[in-house]
């Protein structure tokens, strides 16, 4: 079966068939086995999709118009990377 929707359609078909009063016990058991396999496979697909969604939702958005809150390197000397000696009376 190609996609999730087709699998869901097949699972619904199996469910209707099992509910039919004309079905034999052997046919019902066979349908039930197929349905369980389909459901487990679909559950794995849903878990994968949920994992991808969680990853996408947790990724930080890249918004270049937002300036960083901390400017740790303003005033730093390009050669030494230092902002120079501390002012008198301050601790660094």
Steps between C-alpha positions, in 0.01 A plus 500: 500500500636835399392757754344558836158588359482174306594307812231680697242421231601133512475497879149646483406239240630224728303641791176498297570146382559370854171655614310320226276215629584285193874477572642170622717476807805414288444801272451726801823377654688552173357852468585574861863395446527720192342789688743468790797501262364806319429684825849433638661619177286812498587568862872489412439745215314735732782481756754592229286793388453620858877481553561713193239752613660522845840560342360775279312662787810499723737649245584860571365733239758693306387859494779720371314817592537422871818630659674285762420604856861483620775678315800334659759628258418867450807711543733200465834554336512310169853378561488393865126445535519695824305811592808635676591550862219539751419846625636595838279380785319228296540125511494275199 
